[in-house]
Amino acid sequence: MAGRIPQTFIDELVARADIVEVIGRRVPLKKAGREHKACCPFHDEKTPSFTVVPQKQFYHCFGCGAHGTAIGFLMEYDHMGFVEAVEELATQLGLEVPREEGPDERPETSLYDVLEAAAAFFRDCLKNSEAAKTYLRGRGLTGETAARFGIGYAPDDWNALLGRLGRSDHDRQRLVTAGLIIAKDGGGHYDRFRDRIMFPIRDARGRSIAFGGRITNKGEPKYLNSPETPLFHKGRELYGLYEARTCLRDIPRLIVVEGYMDVVGLARHGIDNAVATLGTATTGEHLERVFRVTDEVVFCFDGDRAGREAAWRALGNALPGLREGRQLKFLFLPDGQDPDSLVNTEGARAFTARLAQAIPLSDFLIRRLTDGVDMETVDGRARLAELARPLINRVPPGVYKELLIEKLADTVGLSVERLEPLLAGNAGEPLRPRRIARPVAQAGRSNLVRKAIALLLQYPSLAKEAADLDDLRRIDRPGVSLLAALIDDLQGRGTLTTAGVLERWRHHEHYEALAKLAREQMLEDEEMAVTVFRNATERLVRQEALDRMDELVRKAAETELTASEKAELRGLHAVVGKPLEQANQA
């Protein structure tokens, strides 16, 4: 795998990028004072509520809540992964992305060139093979569809590609690394793909990274994929995702199918939002990729036993990634049909109508669990709850999980409150989050933390103005540990923008909370911001000291304090300046 991109490079990239230029290439922006505005590209609106703030190198939509940096915009607008967005932004700025490499860790850049040359070779071979073209016409493919997906043909020859691209030892080694040829045990090499229709698998930037080959005559295996390589990992890539993104600006739904020809066949009928897994079960990484593109995913499986087993595996892998706003459904086709054959038989309108009848994940889960369970008996209903427990425990806390538990409770015939003990995990933790009332005094402290973090995001140089960092680290309160970590990260970093801070924290669990705070309008006077920030952090330290003093004083009323506790109490006085009467009494 490629080595990690150094954080220092990401800092530099965000500092050098002009977010107005990056977004302006894709969205028409109009200057409005010190900001730029436009109609939001992420939801329909007539009045502009999308704002780009050059000072913060940050964008925010007051209509739908979309927000982020230049890298974040590329990820959302162009549906890129983080690394792909970094590479794209670096290319725009004329920078090469460095890597922190370990032994043999970084793939050769030239592998992309090898795979592109192979894709061109296979396309040329298709043009010159009447048998291959006849086969594709027999499957209903047009030249336009074949060109769109870059479909080619590997000749029925052990050395066709090898002879074209493997003239030197170095060239042959690159072909082996790219998974295009195989080394013989006794020496020499031969082509991996022979007499197969070739489907290039492309990454988010449209570069060929692997191939899938379908046999044109009888033979096994029916489909042959590239092996794992430095560029290609089956559990991460999806065939047709690049083509769907380039064809559709907005993708409200993605259909996940099992074969290359299913994707191509659906596209031929105008259904351009299908992708395929690459001969492997749907993984969590697959799902994270598709949910970056859309909020609704429909798995399309054969209706036989094998199809339902594949659907059940997909469901299990999907559970950890489910949260409100994401929809996952299942469509089971008639026996003996796949998406390609069915759309050819019924047409696009009928196939689309079937998609509208897809089964939501919650229904499929409960239907599957109730198979073989006697729901007319108490034992059967208890058995259902027991079967559901490990699955529901995999769903992250939130509204979706609560609704899923309520649906299960309705099926079992119990109230949620009575069902919860049955669904408790191994540690006895309830599945529904408990609402814990917080003392009113906490509100003031929370506001201080919120204000300090928001100011720090606006003016990262404030990190050097904070109260003693060790004092802040000792405060075991919501948000304060995050504030302390931010201060620690930013001290000595020099000049960073709001966007630069957010990119440093993109993969942190509190990234979204930080991004929301970053969009707040704070103080424009930096000198005033220094005073407010310093006061906020000092008040947090003082309030914590007061709380600890009160705790020790209450304890002293019941029992004698230890020598260390008495010393601590006197030390706290130095922080808050509280009279020593209580300490002396202790």
Secondary structure, 3 states (H helix, E strand, C coil): CCCECCHHHHHHHHHHCCHHHHHHCCCCCEEECCEEEECCCCCCCCCCCEEEECCCCEEEECCCCCEECHHHHHHHHCCCCHHHHHHHHHHHCCCCCCCECCCCCCCCCHHHHHHHHHHHHHHHHHHCCHHHHHHHHHCCCCHHHHHHHCCEEECCCCCHHHHHHCCCHHHHHHHHHCCCEEECCCCCEEECCCCEEEEEEECCCCCEEEEEEEECCCCCCCEEECCCCCCCCCCCCCECHHHHHHHCCCCCCEEEECCHHHHHHHHHCCCCCEEECCCCCCCHHHHHHHHCCCCEEEEEEECCHHHHHHHHHHHHHHHHHCCCCCEEEEEEECCCCCHHHHHHHHCHHHHHHHHHCCEEHHHHHHHHHHCCCCCCCHHHHHHHHHHHHHHHCCCCCCHHHHHHHHHHHHHHCCCHHHHHHHHCCCCCCCCCCCCCCCCCHHHHHHHHHHHHHHHHHHCHHHHHHCCCHHHHHCCCCCCHHHHHHHHHHHCCCCCCCHHHHHHHCCCCCCHHHHHHHHCCCCCCCHHHHHHHHHHHHHHHHHHHHHHHHHHHHHHHHHCCCCHHHHHHHHHHHHHHCCCCHHHHHC
